[in-house]
Amino acid sequence: MRYFLAILSVALAHVVSATPIVATEATGVTTLAASFPISELRLESGVHSNTTLAGHVQGLVARQEFPANLLLCPTLNCASCLSFTTQAQAENTCFNAGFVFDSAAISQPSNQGLPFAVLVGTPGCAALAQIPTVNECFNLNGGPFTTFAFLP
């Protein structure tokens, strides 16, 4: 199983554009995720099928129907995070957050889950781990984490 996850991680890294682009400016700083349950996400165990929503819906329209923000946090336990909208972001593109983050969460008020995968990664999206659920804080291990991506 470990080898399967390693191979899948490499395959996902090749699906995402190899040259990271600078992410759109963060929409603000928030402490919202500090109240979320806390789990650990390791790079070697973080490659999962999209479990945030049953079924498969693609595209930017789906992101507008399921609005959410990606919270990237320079400290553990999502104590203080920069917020990036998931709406109107390109798929299969490596985004450079512009800083190292140690925890991450997806904030979605409706708690419906997402029809697309949200991944966090090491520089250049060389290794990626999927955030498996919304409204939960994940302390990240195996970094440094500096990039993120959205996969259909």
C-alpha positions as CSV (number, residue, x, y, z in Angstrom):
1,M,0.0,0.0,0.0
2,R,2.8,2.4,0.8
3,Y,4.3,1.9,-2.7
4,F,0.9,2.5,-4.2
5,L,0.6,5.9,-2.4
6,A,4.1,6.9,-3.4
7,I,3.3,6.1,-7.0
8,L,0.0,7.9,-6.8
9,S,1.7,10.9,-5.3
10,V,4.2,11.1,-8.2
11,A,1.4,10.7,-10.7
12,L,-0.6,13.5,-9.1
13,A,2.4,15.8,-9.1
14,H,2.8,15.3,-12.8
15,V,-0.9,16.2,-13.4
16,V,-0.4,19.6,-11.8
17,S,1.5,22.2,-13.7
18,A,5.2,22.0,-12.7
19,T,5.9,25.7,-12.6
20,P,4.1,27.3,-9.6
21,I,2.4,30.6,-10.2
22,V,1.8,33.1,-7.4
23,A,-1.6,32.7,-5.9
24,T,-4.1,35.5,-5.9
25,E,-3.7,37.7,-2.9
26,A,-5.2,36.2,0.3
27,T,-8.6,37.6,1.2
28,G,-7.5,38.2,4.8
29,V,-6.3,36.8,8.1
30,T,-8.7,34.6,10.1
31,T,-8.8,32.6,13.3
32,L,-11.9,30.8,12.3
33,A,-10.2,27.4,11.9
34,A,-8.8,27.6,15.4
35,S,-12.2,26.2,16.5
36,F,-12.1,23.3,14.1
37,P,-11.2,19.7,15.2
38,I,-7.5,19.1,14.7
39,S,-6.0,16.1,12.9
40,E,-2.6,15.3,11.4
41,L,-1.9,15.1,7.6
42,R,1.4,13.4,6.5
43,L,2.7,13.7,3.0
44,E,3.2,9.9,2.7
45,S,-0.4,9.2,3.9
46,G,-2.1,12.2,2.5
47,V,-2.8,11.1,-1.1
48,H,-6.4,10.1,-1.1
49,S,-9.2,9.9,-3.5
50,N,-11.6,12.8,-3.3
51,T,-13.6,12.1,-0.2
52,T,-15.0,15.5,0.4
53,L,-18.2,14.9,-1.5
54,A,-19.9,11.8,-3.0
55,G,-20.3,12.0,-6.7
56,H,-18.3,13.9,-9.2
57,V,-19.0,17.4,-10.4
58,Q,-16.4,19.5,-12.2
59,G,-15.5,23.0,-13.1
60,L,-15.8,26.5,-11.7
61,V,-19.6,26.4,-11.6
62,A,-19.4,23.7,-9.0
63,R,-17.1,25.9,-6.9
64,Q,-19.7,28.7,-6.9
65,E,-22.4,26.2,-5.8
66,F,-20.1,24.9,-3.0
67,P,-18.3,28.1,-1.8
68,A,-15.3,27.5,0.4
69,N,-12.0,29.1,1.4
70,L,-8.6,27.4,1.7
71,L,-7.0,28.5,5.0
72,L,-3.2,28.2,5.1
73,C,-1.6,28.8,8.5
74,P,2.0,29.6,9.3
75,T,1.5,28.1,12.8
76,L,0.2,24.7,14.0
77,N,-3.4,24.1,15.0
78,C,-4.8,26.8,12.5
79,A,-4.3,29.5,15.1
80,S,-4.0,32.3,12.5
81,C,-4.5,31.7,8.8
82,L,-4.5,33.4,5.5
83,S,-7.6,32.8,3.5
84,F,-7.7,32.0,-0.2
85,T,-11.0,31.6,-2.1
86,T,-11.5,28.3,-4.0
87,Q,-13.8,30.0,-6.5
88,A,-12.5,30.9,-9.9
89,Q,-9.1,29.3,-9.4
90,A,-7.6,27.3,-12.2
91,E,-7.5,23.5,-12.0
92,N,-4.4,21.4,-12.4
93,T,-2.2,24.4,-11.6
94,C,0.4,24.7,-8.9
95,F,-0.1,27.9,-6.8
96,N,2.8,29.3,-4.7
97,A,1.3,30.6,-1.4
98,G,4.3,32.9,-0.9
99,F,5.1,31.6,2.6
100,V,5.7,28.4,4.5
101,F,2.5,27.0,6.2
102,D,2.4,24.4,9.0
103,S,-1.4,23.7,9.1
104,A,-4.3,24.0,6.7
105,A,-8.1,23.8,6.6
106,I,-11.0,24.2,4.2
107,S,-13.6,26.4,5.6
108,Q,-17.1,25.8,4.2
109,P,-20.1,27.2,6.1
110,S,-22.5,24.8,4.6
111,N,-20.3,21.8,5.6
112,Q,-21.5,20.0,2.3
113,G,-18.1,19.0,1.1
114,L,-16.4,19.8,-2.2
115,P,-16.8,18.2,-5.7
116,F,-13.1,18.8,-6.3
117,A,-9.8,17.9,-4.6
118,V,-7.8,20.5,-2.6
119,L,-4.1,19.6,-2.2
120,V,-1.2,21.2,-0.3
121,G,2.3,20.6,-1.3
122,T,6.0,21.1,-1.1
123,P,7.9,23.7,-3.3
124,G,7.0,23.3,-7.0
125,C,4.2,20.8,-6.0
126,A,6.9,18.1,-6.0
127,A,4.8,16.2,-3.4
128,L,1.1,16.8,-2.7
129,A,-1.3,15.7,0.0
130,Q,-5.1,16.1,-0.2
131,I,-7.0,17.8,2.5
132,P,-9.7,15.0,3.0
133,T,-12.5,16.9,4.6
134,V,-13.9,20.4,5.2
135,N,-14.1,22.3,8.5
136,E,-11.2,20.4,10.1
137,C,-7.7,21.7,10.8
138,F,-4.8,19.6,9.6
139,N,-1.3,20.0,11.1
140,L,1.0,19.2,8.2
141,N,4.0,16.9,8.4
142,G,6.6,16.1,5.7
143,G,7.1,19.6,4.3
144,P,8.0,22.4,4.0
145,F,4.6,23.2,2.6
146,T,4.5,26.3,0.3
147,T,2.1,25.4,-2.6
148,F,-1.5,24.3,-3.2
149,A,-3.6,23.0,-6.1
150,F,-7.1,22.2,-7.1
151,L,-7.9,19.0,-9.0
152,P,-11.2,18.1,-10.7
